[in-house]
Amino acid sequence: MNALSQHRPLLSVQHLGKHYGPRIGCTEISFDLYPGEVMGIVGESGSGKSTLLSCMAGHLVPDAGRVVFDTALGPRDTVQMSEAERRRMARTDWAFVHQNPRDGLRMGVSAGGNVGERLMAIGARHYGAIRATAADWLGRVEIAADRIDDAPRAFSGGMQQRLQIARNLVTAPRLVFMDEPTGGLDVSVQARLLDLLRGLVRQMGLSAIIVTHDLAVVRLLADRLMVMKDGRVVETGLTDQVLDDPQHAYTQLLVSSVLQV
Amino acid sequence: MIEIDNLCKSFTLHNQGAATIEVMQNANLSVRAGECVGLIGASGAGKSTLMRMVWGNYLATSGHIRVGGLDVARAEPRQIIALRRETLGYVSQFLRVVPRVATLDVVAEPLLALGVETATARARAASLLTRLNIPKRLWPLSPTTFSGGEQQRVNIARGFAHAYPALLLDEPTASLDAGNREVVLDLIEEAKARGAAILGIFHDEAARARVCDRLVDVRDFAVQAA
């Protein structure tokens, strides 16, 4: 990566908004994400964090604002892209990890097939090479080699989530959107997944946006934090600064409400 | 290396009647390369608050905190992240790590984040853990299950893995036995000798006398009662 691209945001969200009829989904959201940065978005249910993620990832059409991504051809507003163009980008430069692995995997296709399919979607054709890459990625997410031909429905929840991560990262995306990636998993499984994600983010120089309600997850994974309430951003900053010295009344309430173990 | 000018700090507790607590006013302090400055003052006087503002996890209300040319009081999160990766190290009293990560990797992590080869980073981690008397059989285990003293030594090893030009040390010798305390004091002296600027809190008076070049009493920065 050259020095110039390091100084240009990978993603620049400008005045993004989405309403559901008269109700605010999210409004006036603006921030820049730089290469290699991991940003957490926290807030309670209904705060608009999932709506925002869907708008950024192109799953929902925002009714205001721009989502400018630094593509190979320079910064482009992805909201204005054609559907075909956006889909191509979602397969190559972007990845999306769903809370429920069933939403991000093909449950009837083998584990190796789930990973290989993403490679074929970007033009890989050599069966041996695809299988070898898939096997390598299963190893990286700690799925035993002898499970490559098993369908994910035979996997535990934690394994399914790791498979979804392999399927998403195999194409070496530059930006990963994650929606509650550790939600619904046992605490011990969560720790393993967090360790895995941290290693991959560092090794691949990934940028990521992680939506979660779990403050412990963002403390360990995110460099920066954005706190949302009622569709608006109430506070942003360095993760440990927002958690250790919160400035906004809502963030203070959120942080002081966490049960200590 | 570390320059603090007219630093003020207050906390506003919005959920407790918006009470505002003024904790520090017009703090001025500087630490040169190769120098160790100790913060003194009773519990609650603001030593840790000052350290946290330098680290950037407490927001300065006003004033400047320059570390290696960056004003932490005004910097963007990504600038502070880069500062913590390259320039400023912190040995806190608490070890905060992802559960299940091996001790050796916890200590090697600051070097991996700088792009050092895994084998080199692990070798450096191994030599620090050896010096700090963490038995080799514990290296593959997560430090979350270790005793307080062992966790503290893992934290120190991690803080000294990279040769940071500036270091914050929060009670680095507390809860250590005489042998390990000696190792930590040696590490501090070596860091000073290579030019690190160190700001620390030491309740251990003998340790303070040995490594600190100057002491600063944070009560001088206390807010005067009206």
Interface residues (C-beta under 8 A of the other chain):
Chain A: Y34 E37 S188 A191 R192 L194 D195 R198 R202 R219 L220 D223 R224 G237 L238 D240 Q241 D244 D245 Q247 H248 A249 Q252 L253 S256
Chain B: F11 T12 L13 H14 N15 R52 G56 N57 Y58 L59 P77 R78 I80 I81 R96 V98 P99 R100 V101 L112 A113
